[in-house]
């Protein structure tokens, strides 16, 4: 084992993992040379520096630097400017042991020929590295077990919504994702990295949703696929988390009760997109909504009928006025 390989295994998780499938924009011609460079401790040093800058500038508990010392609201509002080549190279010097601590712009350029290549690989690594802390089903195994066959399905759905939103709001990954999305416009390299990462993260949840449907005797309405259903859930979770980040005091998250708006939204999606397999009406979502809006009941609702019966009876038994 050479010195580089020995140091690689001393690095903390996830830098000690095989990154050849994660880093895809490295400045090497052959797959073998890219694989060696992906697992070089020097490459890990630049990734660690970039990740530390991301957490410092994006949060949680991000460092906000006033531009004007006399104006506390004049903070810097960077997008990805804090990840300039010079900033990353300088930050390598702050790496903890056993990471390499000597960085330079020339070495960074040798590893990634273009800065957008470094940003794309850093984003891909960051989203991959935070995956276990973001949406790994094993972290929610207890909740998923309750959803599969527990006696309190609705409560379990609320717990799932609460857990999912907090993994977004309380951890750096979601902030990285938001910034990356904004930075991806007009940059095909970053756009491709984001699309690939989304696909890798969401794929396991398609299997989980299919298993949940089968376990509870449900099926998706015609026209709604597993892919569509998972995309809807993702959009709801991220939308609620974005709202909570932007307006944290509006009650979107109730930490004391373990509730979020996301749980209510999940129940609404389940009610609208899923029907019992043994009682299916076969209607698409659009048809079901149209039927709800335009189909008039053939009978008077029970409460109204009871009131009419009472008033009719009263008219007949009341004494005639003298």
Secondary structure as UniProt FT lines:
FT   HELIX           3..8
FT   TURN            9..10
FT   TURN            13..16
FT   TURN            20..22
FT   HELIX           31..38
FT   HELIX           41..58
FT   TURN            69..70
FT   TURN            72..73
FT   HELIX           81..83
FT   HELIX           85..92
FT   TURN            93..94
FT   TURN            97..98
FT   HELIX           105..111
FT   HELIX           115..129
FT   HELIX           131..133
FT   TURN            134..135
FT   HELIX           137..140
FT   HELIX           141..149
FT   HELIX           153..169
FT   HELIX           172..184
FT   TURN            185..186
FT   HELIX           188..215
FT   TURN            216..217
FT   STRAND          218..220
FT   TURN            222..223
FT   HELIX           226..246
FT   TURN            248..249
FT   STRAND          253..254
FT   TURN            255..258
FT   STRAND          259..260
FT   HELIX           261..273
FT   STRAND          274..276
FT   HELIX           277..279
FT   HELIX           285..294
FT   HELIX           302..317
//
